[in-house]
């Protein structure tokens, strides 16, 4: 499984209309792109744990999209609903970070690690 992880903070000057348009673009992409297997979204909470102070950057939101494989991720990225979302995202995000991860069950963790990494 491939997890597409996006962290972002909207521009502080983004008005209510701009935020609503961004939410609409997200909803359109999440509901109209069939390759997406699962989507979870969230807003950062700071509870006062020690790791809260480690990060040099504060992101307000996260979206985690799951795909069966890279082909499905590629189809998602090329889909017209994602193209529209990407354009809106680039024009409204103050901070953004996107990464893709190969995900496996923890029982097969070692399949992700090259034994030479520990030499």
C-alpha positions in Angstrom: 0.0 0.0 0.0 1.1 3.5 -0.7 0.3 6.3 1.7 0.3 9.8 0.3 0.8 12.1 3.3 0.2 15.8 3.0 0.9 18.3 5.8 -0.2 21.9 5.2 -1.1 25.3 6.7 -3.3 27.7 4.8 -2.3 31.3 4.2 -3.4 33.3 7.3 -5.0 35.8 5.0 -7.2 33.2 3.3 -10.8 34.3 3.8 -13.8 32.2 4.6 -14.7 31.9 0.9 -11.2 30.7 0.0 -11.3 28.1 2.8 -14.7 26.9 1.7 -13.4 26.6 -1.9 -10.4 24.6 -0.7 -12.7 22.2 1.3 -14.9 21.8 -1.7 -11.9 20.9 -3.9 -10.8 18.4 -1.3 -14.2 16.8 -1.1 -14.4 16.6 -4.9 -11.1 14.9 -5.2 -11.8 12.5 -2.3 -15.2 11.4 -3.6 -14.6 11.4 -7.4 -11.2 9.7 -7.7 -11.8 6.0 -7.6 -8.2 4.9 -7.0 -8.3 6.3 -3.5 -8.9 3.4 -1.1 -9.1 5.5 2.1 -8.7 9.1 3.2 -8.2 10.4 6.7 -7.8 14.1 7.5 -7.0 15.9 10.7 -6.1 19.1 12.5 -3.1 19.3 14.7 -3.5 19.3 18.4 -0.8 20.2 20.9 -1.1 18.4 24.2 2.2 19.5 25.8 4.3 16.4 25.2 8.0 16.8 24.7 7.8 16.0 21.0 5.6 19.0 20.4 8.6 21.3 20.8 11.0 19.3 18.5 9.4 20.2 15.2 10.8 23.4 13.7 7.6 23.7 11.6 4.0 23.8 12.7 1.5 22.3 10.2 -2.1 22.9 10.9 -3.7 20.1 8.9 -2.8 16.6 7.6 -4.4 14.4 4.9 -3.4 10.8 4.4 -4.6 9.1 1.2 -4.1 5.4 0.7 -3.6 3.7 -2.6 -3.2 0.0 -3.6 0.0 0.7 -5.5 2.0 3.4 -7.4 -0.1 3.0 -10.5 -3.2 4.1 -8.5 -1.2 7.0 -7.0 -0.2 8.1 -10.5 -3.8 7.9 -11.7 -4.8 10.0 -8.7 -2.2 12.7 -9.4 -3.3 12.9 -13.1 -7.0 13.0 -12.4 -8.7 16.3 -13.3 -10.1 16.6 -9.8 -6.6 16.4 -8.4 -5.2 18.8 -10.9 -7.8 21.4 -9.8 -7.1 20.6 -6.2 -3.3 21.0 -6.7 -3.8 24.4 -8.4 -6.0 25.6 -5.5 -3.6 24.1 -2.9 -0.5 25.8 -4.3 -2.3 29.2 -4.3 -3.7 28.9 -0.8 -1.0 27.0 1.3 1.4 29.0 3.4 3.3 25.8 4.2 3.1 22.4 2.6 4.9 19.1 2.6 3.9 15.9 0.7 5.6 12.6 0.9 4.8 9.1 -0.3 5.4 6.0 1.8 5.3 2.3 1.2 3.3 0.9 4.0 3.2 -2.7 5.4 1.8 -4.4 8.4 4.2 -4.1 11.4 4.6 -7.9 11.3 6.6 -7.6 8.1 8.6 -4.5 9.1 11.9 -6.1 8.1 10.7 -6.3 4.5 11.2 -2.5 4.3 14.7 -2.5 5.8 17.8 -3.3 3.8 20.1 -5.3 6.1 23.0 -3.2 4.9 21.4 -0.2 6.5 22.7 -1.5 9.8 26.3 -2.1 8.8 
